[in-house]
């Protein structure tokens, strides 16, 4: 498969990753708080710990992959520096 074909396939397959699913389950106020964490560049480990304490089953690697834009939804913060939720 060519790089262009792979790129096209990835762009068309916008699945929702675990962190996006968690984010979308939040009430608007909690989404705003999460957005503030991202804007202030809180570490992925810190975010994962808070989410775990709130009862969400998510690990630091999952958070980091999402923030870096390497998760299944590719909606991370690697280039824009802000959350681009699904």
C-alpha positions, -999 to +999 in steps of 0.1 A: +000+000+000+013+035-008+018+062+018-009+083+002-034+054+003-025+047+040-029+084+048-063+085+031-075+054+049-065+069+083-082+102+075-114+084+066-114+061+096-121+085+124-128+061+153-131+073+188-104+064+213-109+057+249-099+092+261-123+108+236-151+085+249-143+096+285-142+133+274-176+130+256-191+114+287-183+145+308-208+172+315-199+206+299-182+219+331-159+189+333-151+192+296-140+228+304-118+216+333-103+190+310-096+216+283-079+238+310-056+209+319-046+205+283-041+242+278-019+243+308+000+213+296-006+190+326+014+158+323-003+127+310+005+108+342-013+135+362-043+135+340-045+097+341-043+097+379-072+122+382-093+102+358-086+070+377-096+086+410-128+096+393-135+060+384-124+060+347-103+030+337-075+047+317-037+045+318-010+071+313+000+056+280-035+059+266-036+096+277-002+103+262-010+086+229-041+107+226-024+140+235+004+132+210-022+124+183-012+088+180-045+072+192-072+058+170-091+091+167-059+111+160-074+141+177-045+149+201-027+181+209+007+175+192+005+204+168-023+228+180-015+227+218-052+225+226-077+197+228-095+189+196-123+166+209-141+142+187 
